[in-house]
Amino acid sequence: MFSGTGELNTFYCPMKSVNIQMSGTGFAYVYGVEGVHAILSGTGTICYRGPLLSQIISGPGSIRECIPEKTTEGPAQTTKESEHSSSESGQIMSRNQQLMMILTTTIVFLFF
């Protein structure tokens, strides 16, 4: 269940099956390898990847299939070691924050 205003992105954490119920405004990006069941009420958007098994929409929101954009990043152009370490540290923190959000979302999906 995702309620209120915000964004949830689990595209890079595929799950076997996803049951998402969203109300309010915002965006939810989910990836269900075997399928997605989506319920939406409000003005939000659910973007899914994988087969859509069922959908219920109440309000002006939308449920649509989305494929994440691939980005290509070249090697870091920094020459100072301290700048490189700082950048790498920022990437690790960002990745850890994403993993915590995915873990929290997975727990919510499993227990509710």
Buried (B, 14 or more C-beta within 10 A) or exposed (E): EBEEEEEBBBBEBBBEBBBBBBBBBBBBBBBBEEBBBBBBBBBBBBBBBBEBBEBEBEEEBEBEEBEEEEEEEEEEEEEEEEEEEEEEEEEEEEEEEBEEBBEEBBEEBEEE
